[in-house]
């Protein structure tokens, strides 16, 4: 991952870098890996994430029909 600093605008470059890291889910990954996660908890989390992803996809699909 790379962020270019233009005209010594370090604050702006940091903001862009944080946004990129957040978009890729790196912060979530780091938080999750801090402690051991039991397989049963991991399975529940994955199922919950899949449901959330499906719900968002359905919402997007419905909004594109009416727009």
C-alpha positions as CSV (number, residue, x, y, z in Angstrom):
1,X,0.0,0.0,0.0
2,X,1.3,3.4,-0.9
3,X,0.3,7.0,-0.3
4,X,2.0,9.9,-2.0
5,X,2.5,13.2,-0.1
6,X,2.0,16.3,-2.2
7,X,3.3,19.7,-1.2
8,X,4.2,18.6,2.4
9,X,0.5,17.8,3.2
10,X,1.3,15.0,5.6
11,X,-2.0,15.3,7.5
12,X,-4.0,14.8,4.3
13,X,-1.8,11.9,3.2
14,X,-2.3,10.2,6.6
15,X,-6.1,10.7,6.3
16,X,-6.0,9.0,2.8
17,X,-3.8,6.2,4.1
18,X,-6.2,5.6,7.1
19,X,-9.1,5.5,4.7
20,X,-7.4,3.0,2.5
21,X,-6.5,0.7,5.4
22,X,-10.0,0.9,6.7
23,X,-11.5,0.1,3.3
24,X,-9.3,-3.0,3.1
25,X,-10.4,-4.1,6.6
26,X,-6.9,-4.2,8.0
27,X,-7.9,-2.7,11.3
28,X,-10.7,-5.2,11.8
29,X,-8.2,-8.0,11.0
30,X,-5.7,-6.8,13.5
31,X,-8.3,-6.5,16.2
32,X,-9.6,-10.0,15.5
33,X,-6.1,-11.5,15.6
34,X,-5.1,-10.0,19.0
35,X,-6.7,-12.9,20.8
36,X,-7.4,-16.5,20.0
37,X,-10.9,-17.1,18.6
38,X,-12.5,-20.4,19.2
39,X,-13.7,-22.2,16.1
40,X,-17.4,-22.0,17.2
41,X,-17.1,-18.2,17.7
42,X,-15.4,-17.9,14.4
43,X,-18.1,-19.8,12.6
44,X,-20.8,-17.6,14.3
45,X,-19.0,-14.5,13.3
46,X,-18.6,-15.6,9.7
47,X,-22.3,-16.5,9.5
48,X,-23.2,-13.1,10.9
49,X,-21.0,-11.3,8.5
50,X,-22.5,-13.2,5.6
51,X,-26.0,-12.3,6.7
52,X,-25.0,-8.7,6.9
53,X,-23.4,-8.8,3.5
54,X,-26.5,-10.4,2.0
55,X,-28.8,-7.9,3.6
56,X,-26.8,-5.0,2.1
57,X,-26.7,-6.6,-1.3
58,X,-30.5,-7.1,-1.2
59,X,-31.0,-3.4,-0.2
60,X,-28.8,-2.3,-3.1
61,X,-30.6,-4.5,-5.5
62,X,-34.0,-3.1,-4.4
63,X,-32.9,0.5,-4.6
64,X,-31.6,0.0,-8.2
65,X,-35.0,-1.2,-9.3
66,X,-36.8,1.9,-8.3
67,X,-34.1,4.4,-9.3
